């Protein structure tokens, strides 16, 4: 079966018998498929070529592509039949490749392989160009270009044999005979040759002898049979090579011509038929030529010096040093020419403006040519690699190439040539600023240093003047961008992720602290800022505008104020105190506020962006300045005007006041609510911005609301807790309801001995904790828990009036208060009583108790029992046996002692069960008293 690929589907052409056949008449090997129903009907007849690619798939399928791009497939019923046809194809192609000649001249010969020789001839050579055979040549070129190696050999053969020149001769005859068929065929054939994407072919056709013939062939495009281009006429009449500064290197001058011709081919002649690969090949050729030109200009010490010479006239700042340098160049060049014995006329250099060698008009025209040449050099330098590009632009600035740019800014814009010169200089300056901004600033500083404080037209001042006076949108755009780049100071904001890291800011000096940058900014704000922002003086202040009125502006005027507002925003954000001082000392803010009523929305947003930057700066002096001129009034009026619209201006106004609320700028919030409260509350009722303005009102109310009165309370330590009312009542009432004898709560006594009187006096002192309990104070001061290692004291002669340690004073040991007894008790053999340790943190007046000996008389035993009731210590009495009720009473008293902290709720309920034990101890005391 024979299949043909139509679109994306294989269509069955029929069932046939397929076999290989050699046609002696044409010397070609063919594949023929005849219908099985009608052998006279040939379904397929194709010539086998060595360059065609045949594929065998699945043992019964052969697939290939014809030169015209049609895909065919043969599907055999048996594998034997497929193998027979496949072997025939392989044998034919093998013989064709074996007999192929490496040259590309015409092949001749006879013999048994004449058929293969003919096929090799069609593959390996091109017929001689003649009229009526150009279509066949085009077909052969397309076939041979499929193999890369064959294509390269064919391109070499074309250049060696001058094949394109032969095509030009045929073109001349066809054009004389007006044979459009041959002319269209020649154009198609030459396009095929150029689309081979070979660098050497393009270098070959750029030769002066054949380039115009190539342009003539390409004028007759077969896709436009009724039209003819005029490439040759344009190249001969409208283009001419003009070198303001002569180039003495013939190779570089030739590359300049070739670069122009390649660009003309790419952009005009072949623009419609270029594919990506051909476009890249032409671009690479252009790039190589440009790199050679740039290297020559960069390393020629005299070329750029002669470029600058015509612009070094008297009165221009910074020319004295360059004139001395030019004299050195002239002397060095003269010595080098004598040493090299250069033949020919001397180099003609443009005279300076002070000379009389040529009229002034011709000098101005020559200067314009130099400026245009510099523009082309800078545009050429943008396309080369980065290291070469940076070195090239740095050398341009070092050779004072900015003098021609400065001269261009003094030209009259009303003149067409002057406008073109200004535009070219502006583009050149923008490119230089993009690659070496410090070099441009250094040029201005050198001009300033030579002026010695006198007022002079530096490059920066001329840019400001040109920005203000220009009415051309392109020039305004160039000057605005150039001023922004020249005066831009990078921000080192640690909160900004795009800025430098905080560590890098500590290690590296900030750009704005550079002495050169500081001097440059000082000069700008001293001599140029008033000139730049002078157009704001032509706008009335917003208070002088009538309600619902707008300022009439032309398109050029609107564009100027748009760039001025952007520059003002950048200066306010980057130049710190200098820009702030200018804003505070002038009324430019009130003029910018008038632009909020502009009919152009983009200008209104630019003016609004300035006031948003003022909020971001967060400078109190600027806030007072805005309040002084009541700048918030036009902003609020704009917010009210746009409150019903969901657009960018409305959202910007809402964000402005929302930022004011978030940052809590009290001065501006208070000013809004005191002078414009009605409008703010009106905005709070709008559906779009109502929530934001309502939040602003709440913030203002929070700011003006007085602080709540705070009642002073007695100082209390944070770890102590006050007694509840029930606990205070518990300690205030009597211990027993049945007995009429009151029980007095006392603190731990300090017992002193007196040998003189012979009797023991008992002194009981009320501590601070008991005083608070008696007075009903809600706070308690707890004693510090004594250290475990100091439970037993061996020194009994400490002073009773020892100063207490301060809890927060940093004492090394807690203060101690000891119980002193008579000397005869020092040798008591009874073991000391172990005190209970509380897990609460106690106050500073902690007591370290010494062990009490067994009492020998009734008074000591009575004091011991009373103290056990108050302090809750479990005291072991030697003379009185301990009973369970006594131990229980002592343990209960420990938990309820006022010196050990606040009472627990459960302990008061246990008090009712312990009344009997307390009564037993009180009865014992009464009995001893009677005794």
C-alpha positions in Angstrom: 0.0 0.0 0.0 1.1 3.5 -0.8 0.4 6.3 1.8 0.8 10.0 1.5 0.8 12.3 4.6 -1.8 15.0 4.1 -1.9 17.4 7.1 -1.7 15.1 10.1 -3.3 12.0 8.5 -2.0 9.3 6.2 -4.2 8.9 3.1 -4.2 5.6 1.3 -3.3 6.1 -2.4 -4.0 2.5 -3.3 -2.5 -1.0 -3.5 0.3 -1.5 -6.0 3.4 -3.6 -7.0 6.6 -1.7 -6.0 10.1 -2.3 -7.6 13.3 -0.5 -8.3 14.2 0.7 -11.8 17.1 2.6 -13.5 16.0 5.0 -16.3 18.8 5.2 -18.8 17.3 8.3 -20.5 17.6 10.4 -17.4 20.4 8.4 -15.7 18.3 8.2 -12.5 17.4 5.3 -10.2 13.7 5.3 -9.4 11.1 3.6 -7.2 7.9 2.8 -9.2 4.6 1.6 -7.8 2.0 0.4 -10.3 -1.6 -0.4 -9.4 -2.4 -4.1 -8.9 -5.7 -3.7 -10.7 -4.3 -1.7 -13.6 -0.6 -2.0 -14.3 -0.6 0.9 -16.7 -1.6 3.2 -13.8 1.5 4.4 -11.9 0.6 5.4 -8.4 4.1 6.5 -7.4 7.4 7.3 -9.3 10.2 8.9 -7.3 13.9 9.3 -7.9 16.4 7.9 -5.4 18.9 10.6 -4.2 21.9 10.2 -1.9 20.8 13.1 0.2 17.3 11.8 0.9 16.8 9.9 4.2 14.9 6.7 4.0 13.8 4.9 7.1 12.7 1.2 7.5 10.3 0.5 10.3 8.8 -2.7 11.7 10.3 -4.9 8.9 7.5 -4.0 6.4 7.4 -0.2 6.3 9.6 2.3 4.4 9.2 6.1 5.0 10.9 9.1 3.4 10.4 12.8 2.5 10.5 14.2 -1.0 12.4 17.4 -1.8 9.1 19.3 -2.0 8.3 18.3 1.6 5.7 15.6 0.9 6.1 12.5 3.1 5.4 9.0 1.6 5.2 5.5 3.1 5.3 2.0 1.6 3.6 -0.7 3.6 4.5 -4.2 2.3 2.4 -7.4 2.7 5.5 -9.5 3.3 8.9 -8.7 4.8 10.7 -10.3 1.8 9.3 -7.7 -0.6 10.2 -4.9 1.8 13.8 -6.2 2.1 14.2 -6.4 -1.7 13.2 -2.7 -2.2 15.2 -1.6 0.8 18.4 -3.3 -0.5 18.0 -1.6 -3.8 17.7 1.9 -2.2 20.8 1.2 0.0 22.9 0.0 -2.9 22.0 3.0 -5.1 22.9 5.5 -2.3 26.1 3.7 -1.5 27.3 3.9 -5.1 26.4 7.6 -5.3 28.5 8.4 -2.2 31.4 6.3 -3.4 31.7 8.0 -6.8 31.2 11.6 -5.4 34.0 14.0 -6.3 35.4 16.3 -3.6 35.6 19.2 -6.0 32.6 21.1 -7.2 33.5 21.5 -10.8 31.4 19.8 -13.5 31.8 16.0 -13.6 32.3 14.1 -16.8 32.9 10.4 -17.7 31.3 7.4 -19.2 31.2 3.8 -18.2 28.9 1.3 -16.6 28.2 3.6 -13.7 26.9 6.5 -15.8 23.6 6.6 -13.9 25.3 7.0 -10.6 27.7 9.6 -12.1 24.7 11.7 -13.2 23.2 11.5 -9.8 26.6 12.6 -8.2 26.8 15.5 -10.7 23.4 16.8 -9.6 24.5 16.5 -6.0 28.1 17.7 -6.2 28.1 20.7 -8.5 26.0 23.6 -9.6 25.2 24.3 -13.3 26.6 27.3 -14.9 24.2 30.3 -14.5 22.2 30.9 -17.6 18.8 32.3 -18.4 16.0 29.8 -18.2 17.9 27.5 -15.9 17.8 29.6 -12.7 14.9 27.6 -11.1 16.8 24.4 -11.5 19.8 25.9 -9.8 17.6 27.1 -6.9 16.2 23.6 -6.5 19.7 22.0 -6.5 20.9 24.5 -3.9 18.0 23.6 -1.6 18.7 19.9 -2.0 22.4 20.2 -1.3 21.9 22.5 1.7 20.3 19.6 3.7 23.7 18.1 4.5 25.9 20.4 6.6 29.3 19.2 5.2 28.0 19.6 1.6 26.6 23.0 2.4 30.0 24.2 3.7 31.8 22.9 0.6 29.3 24.5 -1.7 29.7 27.9 0.0 33.5 27.7 -0.3 33.1 26.8 -4.0 30.8 29.7 -4.6 33.3 32.2 -3.2 36.3 30.5 -5.0 34.6 30.4 -8.4 32.8 33.7 -8.2 29.4 32.1 -8.6 27.5 35.1 -7.2 29.3 37.4 -9.7 28.1 35.1 -12.5 24.5 35.4 -11.2 25.0 39.2 -11.3 26.0 39.0 -15.0 22.9 37.0 -15.8 20.8 39.6 -13.8 22.2 42.4 -15.9 21.2 40.7 -19.1 17.8 39.8 -17.8 17.2 43.4 -16.6 18.2 44.7 -20.0 15.8 42.3 -21.6 13.1 43.0 -19.0 12.6 39.3 -18.4 10.6 39.3 -15.2 10.5 35.5 -15.0 14.3 35.3 -14.8 14.6 38.3 -12.5 12.1 36.8 -10.0 14.0 33.4 -10.3 17.3 35.1 -9.6 15.9 36.9 -6.6 14.5 33.6 -5.2 17.9 31.9 -5.8 19.9 34.6 -4.1 17.6 34.6 -1.1 18.2 30.8 -0.9 22.0 31.4 -0.9 21.8 34.1 1.8 19.6 31.9 4.0 22.3 29.3 4.1 23.5 31.1 7.3 27.2 31.1 6.4 29.3 34.0 7.7 31.7 33.9 4.8 28.9 34.4 2.3 27.9 37.7 3.9 31.5 38.9 4.0 31.8 38.0 0.3 28.6 39.9 -0.8 29.7 43.0 1.2 32.5 43.6 -1.2 32.2 46.9 -3.1 32.3 45.1 -6.5 29.3 42.9 -6.0 27.2 44.6 -3.3 25.2 46.8 -5.6 24.5 43.9 -7.9 23.2 41.9 -5.0 20.9 44.8 -4.0 19.7 44.9 -7.6 18.8 41.2 -7.7 16.9 41.5 -4.4 14.8 44.4 -5.7 12.7 42.0 -7.8 10.8 40.1 -5.1 8.6 37.4 -6.7 6.0 37.8 -4.0 5.4 41.3 -5.3 5.5 40.8 -9.1 4.0 44.1 -9.9 6.4 46.2 -7.7 10.1 46.9 -7.7 12.2 48.2 -4.8 14.7 51.0 -5.1 17.6 49.8 -2.9 20.3 50.9 -5.3 18.9 54.4 -5.7 18.7 54.9 -2.0 22.2 53.7 -1.4 23.6 55.9 -4.2 21.7 59.1 -3.6 20.6 59.3 0.0 23.5 57.7 1.9 27.0 59.0 2.1 29.9 58.3 4.4 31.0 61.3 6.4 33.9 61.2 8.9 34.1 64.4 11.0 37.4 63.0 12.3 39.3 61.1 9.6 40.1 57.4 10.3 43.6 56.6 9.0 43.2 52.8 9.4 41.7 51.5 6.1 40.6 48.2 7.7 38.6 50.0 10.4 37.0 52.3 7.8 36.1 49.2 5.7 34.4 47.7 8.8 32.4 50.8 9.2 31.0 50.4 5.7 30.3 46.7 6.2 28.5 47.4 9.4 26.2 49.8 7.7 25.5 47.4 4.8 24.7 44.5 7.2 22.3 46.7 9.1 20.6 47.7 5.9 20.3 44.1 4.9 18.9 43.1 8.2 16.5 46.0 8.7 15.3 46.7 5.2 16.2 44.2 2.5 15.7 40.8 4.3 13.5 41.9 7.1 10.5 40.0 5.7 12.2 36.7 4.9 14.7 36.4 7.8 14.4 33.4 10.1 15.9 33.3 13.6 19.2 31.6 12.6 19.9 34.0 9.8 19.0 37.0 12.1 21.6 35.7 14.6 24.2 35.2 11.9 23.9 38.8 10.7 23.8 40.2 14.2 27.0 38.3 15.1 28.7 39.8 12.0 27.7 43.3 13.0 28.9 42.7 16.6 32.3 41.5 15.5 32.7 44.6 13.4 31.6 46.9 16.2 34.0 45.4 18.7 36.9 46.1 16.3 35.8 49.7 15.8 35.4 50.3 19.5 38.8 48.8 20.3 40.4 51.1 17.7 38.7 54.2 19.1 39.5 53.3 22.7 43.2 52.7 22.1 43.8 55.6 19.7 45.0 58.3 22.1 44.6 61.1 19.5 41.2 60.3 18.0 39.1 61.3 21.0 41.4 64.3 21.7 40.7 65.6 18.2 37.0 65.0 18.8 37.0 67.3 21.8 39.2 70.0 20.3 36.5 72.0 18.4 34.4 72.4 21.5 37.1 73.9 23.8 36.3 77.6 23.3 37.0 80.4 25.7 34.4 80.8 28.5 33.6 77.1 28.9 34.3 75.8 32.4 37.1 73.3 32.5 38.8 73.9 29.2 42.3 75.2 30.3 43.5 71.8 31.5 42.2 70.1 28.3 43.9 72.6 26.1 47.3 71.9 27.7 46.7 68.2 27.3 45.8 68.6 23.6 49.2 70.4 23.0 50.9 67.3 24.4 48.9 65.1 22.0 49.9 67.2 19.0 53.5 67.1 19.9 53.5 63.3 20.5 51.6 62.7 17.3 54.0 64.8 15.2 57.0 62.9 16.6 55.3 59.5 15.9 54.5 60.5 12.3 58.1 61.5 11.7 59.4 58.3 13.2 57.0 56.2 11.1 57.7 58.3 7.9 54.0 58.5 7.2 53.2 59.3 3.5 50.3 61.3 2.3 48.6 64.5 3.4 48.7 65.5 7.0 45.7 64.9 9.2 43.2 67.7 9.0 41.8 68.6 12.4 38.8 70.9 13.0 40.0 74.3 14.2 38.8 75.8 17.5 36.1 78.4 17.6 38.7 81.1 18.1 40.3 80.5 14.7 39.4 82.0 11.4 40.1 79.0 9.2 36.4 78.4 8.3 33.2 80.3 8.8 31.1 79.9 11.9 28.3 78.2 10.1 30.6 75.5 8.8 32.1 75.0 12.2 28.6 74.6 13.7 27.8 72.0 11.1 31.0 70.1 11.8 30.3 70.2 15.5 26.8 68.7 14.9 28.5 65.9 12.9 30.8 65.2 15.8 27.9 65.0 18.2 26.0 62.6 15.9 29.2 60.5 15.5 29.4 60.3 19.3 25.8 59.2 19.5 26.6 56.3 17.0 29.7 55.3 19.0 27.7 55.2 22.3 24.9 53.2 20.7 27.5 50.8 19.2 29.1 50.5 22.6 25.9 49.3 24.3 25.9 46.1 22.2 29.4 44.8 23.1 30.2 42.6 26.1 30.2 44.1 29.6 33.9 44.5 30.3 34.7 46.0 26.9 31.6 48.3 27.3 32.6 49.6 30.8 36.2 50.3 29.7 35.0 52.1 26.5 32.6 54.5 28.3 35.1 55.1 31.1 37.7 56.1 28.5 35.2 58.4 26.7 34.5 60.3 29.9 38.2 60.5 30.9 38.9 62.0 27.4 36.4 64.9 28.2 33.8 63.6 25.7 31.2 65.5 27.8 32.3 68.9 26.3 30.4 68.1 23.0 27.4 67.1 25.1 27.5 70.4 27.0 27.8 72.4 23.8 24.7 70.6 22.4 22.6 71.7 25.4 23.2 75.4 24.4 21.6 75.0 21.0 18.3 76.5 20.0 15.4 74.0 20.2 13.3 76.0 17.7 15.8 75.1 14.9 15.3 71.6 13.5 19.0 70.8 13.5 19.4 72.2 17.0 16.6 69.9 18.2 18.2 66.9 16.6 21.6 67.8 18.2 20.0 68.2 21.6 18.3 64.8 21.3 21.5 63.1 20.2 23.4 64.7 23.1 20.7 63.7 25.6 20.8 60.1 24.4 24.6 60.1 24.7 24.5 61.5 28.2 21.9 58.9 29.3 24.2 56.1 28.1 27.2 57.5 29.9 25.2 57.9 33.1 24.1 54.3 32.9 27.7 53.1 32.8 29.8 55.6 34.7 27.8 58.0 36.8 30.8 58.9 39.1 32.8 59.9 36.0 30.1 62.4 35.0 29.9 63.8 38.5 33.7 64.2 38.5 33.5 66.1 35.3 31.1 68.6 36.9 33.3 68.9 40.0 36.4 69.6 37.8 34.4 72.4 36.1 33.5 73.8 39.5 37.1 73.6 40.7 38.3 75.6 37.7 35.6 78.2 38.1 36.9 79.0 41.6 33.5 79.9 43.0 32.5 82.1 40.1 29.1 81.4 38.5 29.6 79.3 35.4 27.4 77.2 33.1 28.4 73.7 34.2 26.9 70.7 32.6 24.4 70.2 35.5 23.2 73.8 35.3 22.7 73.5 31.6 20.7 70.3 32.0 18.4 72.1 34.5 17.9 75.0 32.1 17.3 72.8 29.2 14.7 70.8 31.2 12.8 73.9 32.0 12.8 75.7 28.7 12.3 72.7 26.4 8.8 72.1 24.9 9.7 68.8 23.2 8.4 65.7 25.0 11.4 63.6 24.0 13.9 66.2 25.3 12.0 66.6 28.6 12.0 62.8 29.0 15.8 62.6 28.4 16.6 65.5 30.7 14.4 64.2 33.4 15.8 60.7 33.4 19.4 62.1 33.2 18.9 64.4 36.2 17.3 61.6 38.2 20.3 59.3 37.5 22.9 62.0 38.1 21.4 63.1 41.5 20.4 59.6 42.7 21.8 58.5 46.0 21.2 54.8 46.9 19.2 54.4 50.1 20.7 52.2 52.8 17.4 51.2 54.5 17.7 48.0 56.6 13.9 47.5 56.4 14.1 47.4 52.6 15.0 43.9 51.3 16.4 45.4 48.1 18.9 47.6 49.9 22.3 46.7 51.3 22.5 44.4 54.4 23.1 46.1 57.8 26.5 44.4 58.1 27.6 45.7 54.7 26.5 49.2 55.7 28.8 49.0 58.8 31.8 47.8 56.7 31.3 50.1 53.7 31.0 53.8 53.5 27.6 55.0 52.4 27.4 56.6 49.0 25.9 59.8 50.4 28.9 60.2 52.8 31.4 60.3 49.9 33.1 63.7 49.9 32.7 64.1 46.2 29.0 63.3 46.3 28.5 65.7 49.2 30.2 68.5 47.3 28.2 67.7 44.2 24.9 67.9 46.1 26.0 71.1 47.8 26.6 72.7 44.5 23.2 71.5 43.2 21.2 72.9 46.1 23.2 76.1 46.0 23.1 77.0 42.3 20.8 74.7 40.4 17.7 73.8 42.4 16.0 77.1 42.1 16.5 77.0 38.3 15.1 73.5 38.1 11.9 74.1 40.1 11.3 77.6 38.9 8.2 76.5 36.8 6.4 75.9 40.1 6.4 79.6 40.7 4.1 80.1 37.7 1.4 78.0 39.5 -0.9 79.8 42.0 -1.2 78.4 45.5 -4.1 76.2 46.1 -5.7 78.8 48.4 -5.9 81.2 45.5 -7.7 78.7 43.3 -11.5 78.9 43.2 -13.6 75.9 44.1 -14.0 73.3 41.5 -11.5 75.1 39.3 -8.6 73.5 37.4 -5.3 74.9 36.1 -5.2 74.9 32.3 -2.1 73.2 31.0 -0.8 72.1 27.6 0.5 68.6 27.0 4.1 69.8 27.1 3.5 71.7 30.3 1.8 68.7 31.9 4.7 66.5 31.0 7.2 69.0 32.5 5.4 69.1 35.9 5.1 65.3 35.9 8.9 65.0 35.7 9.4 67.8 38.2 7.1 66.1 40.8 9.0 62.8 40.3 12.3 64.6 40.8 11.0 66.3 43.9 9.9 63.0 45.4 13.4 61.4 44.7 15.2 64.4 46.3 13.0 64.5 49.4 13.6 60.7 49.9 17.3 60.6 49.2 18.9 64.0 50.0 17.9 64.1 53.7 18.6 67.5 55.3 19.4 69.4 52.1 16.1 68.7 50.4 14.2 69.1 53.7 15.7 72.6 54.2 14.7 73.5 50.6 11.1 72.3 51.2 10.9 74.2 54.5 12.4 77.4 53.2 10.2 77.6 50.1 6.5 77.4 49.4 6.9 74.7 46.7 4.6 72.4 48.7 1.7 74.8 48.4 2.4 75.0 44.6 2.5 71.2 44.3 -0.8 71.0 46.2 -2.4 73.1 43.4 -1.7 70.2 41.0 -4.1 68.0 43.0 -6.9 69.7 41.2 -5.4 69.0 37.7 -7.6 67.5 35.1 -4.8 65.0 34.1 -5.1 62.1 36.5 -1.4 61.0 36.1 -0.3 64.5 37.1 -2.6 64.5 40.1 -1.1 61.2 41.2 2.4 62.5 40.8 1.7 65.5 43.0 -0.1 63.2 45.5 3.0 60.9 45.6 5.1 63.8 46.9 2.9 64.2 49.9 2.9 60.5 50.5 6.7 60.6 50.5 6.5 63.4 53.1 4.6 61.0 55.4 7.1 58.3 54.9 10.0 60.6 55.8 8.5 61.0 59.3 10.0 64.4 59.9 8.3 66.5 62.5 9.5 69.8 60.9 7.9 68.7 57.6 4.6 67.9 59.4 4.6 71.4 61.0 5.3 72.8 57.5 2.3 71.0 56.1 0.1 72.1 59.0 1.3 75.7 58.5 0.2 75.8 54.9 -2.8 73.6 55.6 -1.7 71.2 52.8 -4.2 68.6 54.1 -7.1 70.7 52.9 -6.7 70.0 49.2 -5.9 66.4 50.0 -9.2 66.0 51.9 -11.0 67.9 49.2 -9.6 65.4 46.7 -10.7 62.5 48.9 -14.2 63.9 49.1 -14.3 64.4 45.4 -13.2 60.9 44.6 -15.0 59.1 47.5 -17.8 57.7 45.4 -15.4 56.3 42.7 -13.4 53.2 42.9 -10.2 54.3 41.2 -6.5 54.8 41.8 -6.8 58.3 43.2 -9.5 57.3 45.7 -7.5 54.3 46.9 -4.4 56.5 47.2 -6.3 59.0 49.4 -7.6 56.2 51.6 -4.1 54.7 52.0 -2.7 58.2 52.9 -5.0 58.6 55.9 -4.8 55.0 56.8 -1.0 55.2 57.0 -1.4 58.4 59.1 -3.5 56.3 61.5 -1.2 53.3 61.7 1.8 55.4 62.4 -0.3 57.5 64.8 1.1 60.9 63.5 -0.7 62.9 66.2 0.1 66.3 64.8 -1.6 65.6 61.5 -4.4 63.6 63.0 -5.2 66.4 65.4 -5.0 69.0 62.7 -7.4 67.0 60.5 -10.0 66.6 63.2 -9.8 70.1 64.6 -10.0 72.0 61.3 -11.7 69.5 59.0 -13.8 67.4 61.3 -16.9 67.8 59.2 -15.3 66.5 56.0 -13.6 63.6 57.8 -16.9 62.5 59.4 -18.6 62.8 56.0 -15.9 60.6 54.5 -16.5 58.1 57.4 -20.0 57.6 56.1 -19.0 56.7 52.5 -19.3 53.0 51.5 -15.8 52.7 50.1 -13.5 54.5 52.5 -15.8 54.7 55.5 -14.1 52.0 57.7 -10.7 53.7 57.3 -11.9 57.2 58.2 -13.9 55.8 61.1 -10.7 54.2 62.4 -9.0 57.5 62.0 -11.7 59.2 64.1 -11.3 56.5 66.8 -7.6 57.0 66.8 -8.0 60.7 67.4 -10.5 60.1 70.2 -8.0 57.7 71.8 -5.3 60.4 71.5 -7.4 63.2 73.1 -9.0 61.1 75.8 -7.5 61.8 79.3 -5.7 59.1 81.0 -7.6 57.2 83.8 -6.8 58.1 87.4 -4.7 55.5 89.1 -5.3 55.1 92.9 -2.2 54.8 94.9 -1.9 51.7 96.9 0.6 50.8 99.6 3.7 49.2 98.4 3.5 45.5 98.4 6.0 42.9 97.3 4.8 41.0 94.2 5.1 37.6 95.9 2.8 38.5 98.8 -1.0 38.1 98.8 -3.4 40.1 101.0 -5.7 38.5 103.5 -9.3 38.1 102.7 -12.1 39.5 104.8 -12.9 36.2 106.5 -9.2 35.7 107.3 -8.9 39.1 108.9 -12.1 38.5 110.9 -10.7 35.1 112.0 -7.5 36.7 113.4 -9.4 39.6 115.0 -12.0 37.6 117.0 -11.4 35.6 120.1 -10.1 32.0 119.9 -13.0 30.5 122.0 -16.6 31.4 122.2 -17.2 29.6 125.5 -14.5 31.3 127.6 -14.7 35.0 128.6 -10.9 35.2 128.9 -9.6 36.7 125.6 -6.6 35.1 123.8 -4.1 37.6 122.6 -2.1 36.9 119.4 1.5 37.8 120.0 4.6 37.6 117.9 7.7 35.6 118.6 9.3 37.1 121.7 12.9 38.1 122.2 14.0 36.7 125.5 16.8 38.5 127.3 18.5 37.5 130.6 19.6 39.8 133.4 22.0 38.4 136.0 21.8 41.6 138.1 18.2 41.2 139.1 18.4 37.4 139.4 15.1 37.0 137.6 14.2 36.4 134.0 12.2 39.2 132.3 10.1 38.3 129.3 9.8 41.0 126.6 7.3 40.5 123.9 7.5 42.7 120.8 4.8 43.1 118.1 6.3 42.4 114.7 5.4 44.2 111.4 3.2 41.2 110.4 1.1 41.4 113.6 0.8 45.1 113.3 -0.7 44.7 109.9 -3.1 42.1 111.2 -4.2 44.3 114.0 -4.7 47.3 111.7 -6.7 45.3 109.1 -4.1 45.8 106.3 -4.8 43.6 103.3 -1.1 42.8 102.8 1.3 40.8 104.9 5.1 40.7 105.0 6.4 37.2 105.4 9.7 36.3 107.0 12.5 34.8 105.0 12.8 31.1 105.4 16.0 30.4 107.4 18.7 28.4 105.7 18.8 24.7 106.6 22.4 24.8 107.6 21.7 27.5 110.2 18.9 25.8 112.1 21.1 25.4 115.2 23.1 28.4 116.5 26.1 28.1 118.8 26.6 31.8 119.5 24.2 33.2 122.1 25.7 36.6 122.7 24.4 38.4 119.6 22.9 41.8 120.0 19.1 41.9 120.1 19.1 45.2 118.2 21.0 43.8 115.1 19.9 45.4 111.9 17.6 43.3 109.7 18.8 42.4 106.2 17.1 43.9 103.2 15.5 41.3 101.0 16.6 43.2 97.8 19.8 44.6 99.2 22.0 41.8 98.1 23.1 40.7 101.7 25.2 37.6 101.7 23.3 36.0 104.6 19.8 36.5 105.9 19.6 38.5 109.2 19.2 36.5 112.3 17.2 37.1 115.5 18.1 34.7 118.3 16.5 33.7 121.6 18.9 34.2 124.4 18.6 32.2 127.7 20.4 32.3 131.0 23.9 31.0 131.1 23.0 28.1 133.2 20.9 26.7 130.4 23.8 26.6 127.9 24.8 23.2 128.9 21.4 21.6 128.6 21.6 18.2 127.3 18.2 18.0 125.6 18.1 17.7 121.8 17.0 20.8 120.0 13.5 20.9 118.5 13.4 20.7 114.7 11.4 23.6 113.2 9.0 23.0 110.4 10.1 24.4 107.1 7.6 26.3 105.1 7.7 26.1 101.3 6.5 29.6 100.9 8.8 32.5 100.2 9.0 34.6 103.3 10.0 38.1 104.2 13.3 39.5 105.1 12.8 39.4 108.9 13.4 35.8 109.2 14.2 34.3 112.6 16.7 31.6 113.3 15.6 29.9 116.5 18.0 28.2 118.9 16.8 25.1 120.6 14.9 25.7 123.8 16.1 23.7 126.8 13.7 22.0 129.1 12.2 24.6 131.6 13.1 24.3 135.2 10.4 26.6 136.6 6.7 27.3 136.0 7.3 30.7 134.3 9.5 29.2 131.6 7.0 26.5 130.9 4.2 29.1 130.7 6.1 31.3 128.3 6.9 28.2 126.2 3.3 27.2 126.0 2.2 30.7 125.0 4.9 30.9 122.4 3.9 27.6 121.0 0.3 28.9 120.6 1.5 32.0 118.6 4.4 30.8 116.5 3.2 27.3 115.9 6.5 25.7 116.7 6.4 22.2 118.1 8.2 22.3 121.3 9.2 19.2 123.2 8.6 19.8 126.9 10.9 17.8 129.1 8.8 18.1 132.3 5.5 17.6 130.7 4.7 14.5 128.7 3.7 15.1 125.1 0.2 14.1 124.3 -1.3 13.6 120.9 -3.6 16.6 121.4 -0.6 18.8 122.2 1.2 17.7 119.1 -1.9 18.3 117.1 -2.4 21.7 118.5 1.2 22.7 117.8 1.0 21.5 114.2 -2.3 23.3 113.7 -0.8 26.5 115.1 2.1 26.3 112.6 -0.3 26.5 109.7 -2.2 29.4 111.2 0.6 31.5 112.3 0.4 35.1 110.8 4.2 35.2 110.4 4.2 32.3 108.0 1.9 33.8 105.4 -1.8 34.0 104.6 -4.2 31.5 105.9 -5.4 28.6 103.8 -9.2 28.2 103.4 -9.2 24.7 104.7 -7.4 25.6 107.9 -10.2 27.6 109.3 -12.6 24.7 109.1 -10.0 22.6 111.0 -10.0 25.3 113.7 -13.3 24.2 115.1 -12.0 20.7 115.7 -8.9 22.0 117.5 -10.7 24.2 120.1 -10.6 21.4 122.7 -6.8 21.1 122.5 -6.4 24.9 123.0 -8.8 24.9 126.0 -6.7 22.1 127.5 -3.6 24.1 127.3 -5.3 27.3 128.6 -6.7 25.3 131.6 -3.2 24.1 132.3 -1.8 27.6 132.3 -4.6 28.7 134.7 -3.9 25.9 137.0 -0.2 26.8 137.2 -1.1 30.4 137.8 -3.3 29.5 140.8 -0.5 27.3 142.0 
